Amino acid sequence: MEAVQLVTKAHLSLTGASGKAGLYYDGNADQWYLPVGDAPSTHIVKQSHVRLKGIVMNEQLCMMTAAKMGIDVPESFVINLGNAEEGDVLFATKRYDRVIGNESRRLQGLAVPYRLHQEDMAQALGISSAHKYEHNQAGYLKKAFQILQYHSADPIADQKKLWDMEIFHYLIGNTDNHIKNLSLVYGKNLGGIRLAPAYDIVSTTVYESSTRNMSIGIAEKYDIDDIGRGDFEKEAENVGLGTQMAMKRFDHFAENFEAALRSAGDALEEQGFEGAGRLAEKILRTGGIGRLR
């Protein structure tokens, strides 16, 4: 069955996510399946947003740019059902909490993924969904760093990874970087907690209707237009990172971001998304990178 039919049929299968479904993808046959009952999915597939134009292209552009910058992101791709127009595309993300190996059992010829346990950072910190957006200098980032410090199987690597993610959210203009968009993933048999790859990255600042307040504060600031390099230096000290290393990472991202974004935009243009280059230019004007240029 076509992916769009399955998304429409199962759009309520993921909590609170209209137009989003967990599907099983057989890459060898390029075939999509709708898991029934407790059967596991391999991908999360989203439809275009009714209010935010070009959001599928936006998310794929952000994910491709993140990957070029060395950010750990899951495999993602656009399902083009027509001419890359708004109603003809879906966004598919491979689930990082599903594992298929040689030992995987098979059902009707298909490998059955092993489910890895995960929890988002709000759950780990005991923060309700209603408070996923930080207010009143609640210090969500510092608390997330502390979770990694005490519970990650590799705290140094995961803290660096989280730092890179927050720099990227700022540069790309993703003000929807709330605490539930950070997760922990457990190894098999609940062993070895690690920070999950980055997901749900969209440049929200390109939409005039979106807030310019970041969902996680940097040096007790939220307005992306008020945040600069010095604030990241203060935040690095606040979360317990060595400022020399942290700011070396910041400068690396700031210096290489534009080239990575333009390269991702060119690649999408070649795939038929004619507006990718214009979107990249808008990100350069409206995202945090515009504050540094």
VENFENBEL-V83248 format. One record per pair of residues at least 24 apart in sequence whose ideal C-beta (glycine too) atoms are under 8 Angstrom apart, sorted by the first residue. I is the first residue (numbers start at 0). J is the second residue. D is the distance in whole Angstrom. If there is no record, write none. Layout:
i->{I,I}
j->{J,J}
d->{D,D}
This chain:
i->{0,0,0,1,1,2,2,2,2,2,2,3,3,3,3,5,5,5,5,6,6,6,6,8,9,10,13,16,18,18,18,18,19,19,19,19,20,21,22,23,23,24,25,32,38,38,39,39,39,39,39,40,40,40,41,41,41,41,41,42,42,42,42,43,43,43,44,44,44,44,44,45,45,45,45,46,47,47,47,47,50,51,51,51,51,52,52,53,53,53,54,54,55,55,55,55,56,56,56,56,56,56,56,57,57,57,57,58,58,58,58,59,59,60,60,60,60,60,60,60,60,60,61,61,61,61,61,62,62,63,63,63,64,64,64,64,64,64,65,65,65,65,67,67,67,68,68,68,68,68,68,69,70,70,70,70,71,71,71,72,72,72,72,73,73,77,77,79,79,82,83,83,83,83,92,95,95,95,95,96,96,98,113,115,115,115,115,116,116,116,117,117,117,117,117,118,118,119,119,119,119,119,119,120,120,120,120,120,120,121,121,121,123,123,124,126,128,131,131,131,131,132,132,133,133,133,133,133,133,136,136,137,138,138,139,139,139,140,140,140,140,140,140,140,141,141,141,143,143,144,144,144,146,147,148,150,150,151,151,151,151,152,152,152,152,153,157,157,158,158,158,159,159,159,160,161,162,162,162,162,162,163,163,164,165,165,166,166,166,166,166,167,167,167,168,168,168,169,169,169,169,169,169,169,170,170,170,170,170,170,170,171,171,171,171,171,171,171,171,172,172,172,172,172,172,172,172,172,172,173,173,173,173,173,174,174,174,174,174,174,174,174,174,175,175,175,175,175,176,176,176,177,177,178,178,202,202,202,202,202,204,204,204,205,205,205,205,205,223,223,223,224,226,226,227,227,228,228,253,253,256,257,257,257}
j->{31,32,33,31,80,31,44,78,80,89,91,46,78,80,89,31,32,33,44,44,45,46,89,33,33,46,43,45,45,46,47,48,43,44,45,46,44,94,91,109,112,91,109,109,106,111,97,111,112,113,114,94,97,112,93,94,97,99,112,91,92,93,94,91,92,94,78,89,90,91,92,89,90,91,92,89,85,86,88,89,208,201,206,208,209,85,206,85,274,278,90,201,85,88,89,90,83,88,267,272,274,275,278,201,202,205,278,90,199,200,201,90,267,202,260,263,264,267,275,278,279,282,171,173,200,201,202,92,200,263,266,267,171,256,259,260,262,263,167,171,197,200,259,262,263,163,167,252,255,256,259,163,163,164,167,197,160,196,197,196,197,198,200,196,198,270,272,270,271,271,270,271,272,273,198,184,195,196,198,184,195,187,187,184,185,186,187,184,185,189,182,183,184,185,195,182,183,178,179,180,181,182,183,146,178,179,181,182,183,177,178,179,150,183,178,178,179,177,178,179,214,177,214,177,178,214,215,216,221,216,219,216,216,237,178,215,216,165,215,216,217,234,237,238,237,238,239,178,181,238,239,240,183,194,239,183,192,183,192,193,194,186,191,192,193,193,193,194,238,239,240,240,244,248,194,194,235,238,240,245,248,248,252,197,215,217,231,248,249,252,253,197,200,252,200,213,215,213,217,223,226,231,286,287,252,253,256,286,287,288,291,200,202,256,260,282,286,287,288,202,203,204,205,223,282,285,286,287,288,200,201,202,203,204,203,204,209,210,211,212,213,214,223,199,201,203,209,214,213,214,215,214,215,214,215,278,281,282,285,286,282,285,286,278,281,282,285,286,286,287,290,290,287,290,290,291,253,291,288,291,288,283,288,292}
d->{6,8,7,7,7,5,6,5,8,6,7,8,8,6,6,6,8,5,8,5,8,6,6,6,6,8,7,8,6,4,8,8,6,7,5,7,6,8,8,7,8,7,6,7,8,8,6,7,5,8,5,7,7,8,7,6,5,8,6,5,6,6,6,7,5,6,7,5,7,5,8,7,5,8,8,6,5,7,7,8,7,8,6,8,8,7,8,7,6,7,8,6,8,5,7,4,8,7,7,5,7,6,7,5,6,7,6,5,8,7,5,6,7,8,8,5,6,6,6,6,7,8,5,7,4,6,6,8,6,4,6,7,7,8,5,5,8,4,6,8,6,6,4,6,6,8,6,6,7,7,5,7,6,6,6,5,6,4,6,5,5,7,7,5,6,7,8,8,7,7,7,4,5,8,7,6,6,5,8,6,8,7,7,6,6,7,7,8,4,6,5,6,5,7,6,7,6,7,5,8,7,5,8,7,5,7,4,6,7,8,5,5,8,6,7,6,7,4,5,5,7,5,5,8,7,6,5,5,8,6,4,8,8,8,5,5,7,7,5,7,7,7,8,6,6,5,8,7,6,4,6,8,7,6,7,8,5,8,6,6,7,8,4,6,6,7,6,4,8,8,7,8,8,7,5,6,7,8,6,6,6,6,7,5,7,7,7,7,5,5,8,7,7,7,7,7,8,7,7,7,7,8,8,4,6,7,5,6,5,5,8,7,5,8,8,6,5,8,8,5,6,3,7,7,6,5,3,6,8,6,6,6,6,8,5,6,6,6,6,6,5,6,6,7,6,5,8,6,6,5,6,4,7,7,7,8,8,5,7,6,8,4,5,7,5,6,5,8,8,5,7,7,7,7,6,7,8,7,7,5,5,6,7,8}
